[in-house]
């Protein structure tokens, strides 16, 4: 057997290290599972268990795999879990030759905090988000969407010189453990609402934004009034939704129906099926939602409060939209940009009754932004976490009921503070 064949027959090896709340967040078991998944082997060379909330655990692991393909896939998986080679190297960079066209081996980001090594120094990636490339600009690495890269940009390629820091499960998040169950009792929902109210206050007090992502079910379930109240009281910093929420919010404000159903008694309004079209028509006559408010055509509701309180809102269009409303952004790239702009500086995102917009928003967020997803369907509340949003928790309940209770808790908190 030649020397080359002997070298190829030996297992490929690497020593990697990971640091953080490896046990609480179940990261260590995921690391071990990743090695086994690719038919590899591991040997723990060192493990330090953190003894306090602030003290991280540290793991040094020798890993090996039987062939190059398995080895590369295994290291890629370990990398996403926060494992970095002990032998530090600078990241590799390559120039983009044509707009929107990256080299084949470009590095694709996760939503976790990421560091890039250059010139022997570690630099944190700015504007962190998942499914992006890393561009070096103005002395810093930036996460940038593939469609936004331009010829001449210098981007990270390969896997060397990159550290990923997965989000640790926070100690207080254990109180939300019941939310992972398929069905939440009334008492559990009450607890979730109370904790969410406390979170809203703490985020706003810290100078961060509370962003609400809402689907039309918020209007259908009677959530327009409490959501409008939250906007009026300054508890919401921005509203992200689709055209449907806007249409049915305005229908509700003008005609007292949502999808032609009277919100007062749940009965079908005669000829109510056309009310949402009448609502769109009224806004077109006024010229826009903002003009409808200025002219006194629109006097209440969620979007009314957004306009009056100066809270920015984004309505993203879709293929099935009626109208759509004048402010609805029908260019999907422009809608994504508008969403991303309002998400800057967010400390908490409340996703209410919309799988599509919730997942889309989650893909734009760094993993450390807390997200509360509320839906009556248990499958929806776990979907966001499955997409990799580390700080997402779910509440299985009616969105309208949740908003009503949230508004009440925040109001009670304010009364207690004023005593």
Buried (B, 14 or more C-beta within 10 A) or exposed (E): EEEEEEEEEEEBEBBBBBBBBBBBBEBBEBBBEBBEEBEBEBEEEEBEEBEEEEEBBBBBBBBBBBEEEBBBBBBEBBBBBBBBBEEEBEBBBBEBEEEEEBBEEBBBBBBBBBBBBBEEEEBEBBBBBBBBBBBBEEEBBBBBBBEBBEEEBBBBBBBBBBBBBBBBBBEEBEEBEBBBEEEBEEEBBBBBBBBBBBBBBEBBEEEBBBBBBBBBBBBBBBBBBBBBBBBBBEBBBBBBBBBBBBBBBBBBBBBBBBBBBBBEEEEEBEEBEEBBEBBBEBBEEBEBBBBBBEEEBBEBBBBBBBBBEEBBBBBBBBEEBEBBBBBBBBEEEEBBBBBBEBBEEBBBBBBBBBBEBBBBBBBBBBBBBBBBBBBBEBEBBBBBBEBBBBBBBBBBBBBBBBBBBBBBBBBEBEEEEEE
